[in-house]
């Protein structure tokens, strides 16, 4: 069984602060282009925004942060850019894991990691092991990840777990095999950079997430921009299939009963 309930089967508890935030970090290349810099300069600057975002989550009491760093479709980019991104990934892991560990952050990397260089795979494993005992913030990096890949690999693992069963599979049978079975479904999905699509990210998990799109490019997504997303979230009415009338009398701690001013 999955550790966390499904929003399509149960009504999750809600609060003014989202428990889980998932972000597509878009706009690095455009940020660099506006400054007549190479695209990689934008990716490098985006790392600093990741640091700011992690710090903001720690300060706001957010428990889970999931960042889409490299999709399964990003291999289609120019080989030079892909190579530089892999090098940046290695450098960031080497430089940041000590800080994450010191601040009580647990790191996980999800996706089809088999395509990565063996040294990078080993570094990912070591980083995950080093931070495994932390619980202040659960940071997940999605790398060579795709939502369809996630569902398909979960189906294959589910079928392998009980080969004698051929019919009547339930959602609860599949959920434990999804890449993020260790986390609640995202309460808030953010995409920076102005595009308004989810780009094959957490297709299963985003079923009832609140979606927030901003024109702010990822390298400029500071704590003020993050707080604007949180204010938007706090103004949403999270019904999970119910009517507004059914929400009358909800706890004042929920986004429906508690609004804050920007």
Secondary structure, DSSP 8 states (H G I E B T S, - for coil): --SS--TTTS-----SS-SEEEEE---HHHHHHHTT--HHHHHHHHHHHHHHHHHHHHHHT--EEEEEEEETTGGGS-HHHHHHHHHHHHHHHHHHHHHHHHTTEEEEEES-GGGS-HHHHHHHHHHHHHTTT--SEEEEEEEEE-HHHHHHHHHHHHHHHTTT--S---HHHHHTTSTTTTS---SEEEE-SS----TTSSTTTTTT-EEEE-SS-GGG--HHHHHHHHHHHHT----TT--TGGGTT--TTSTTT-----
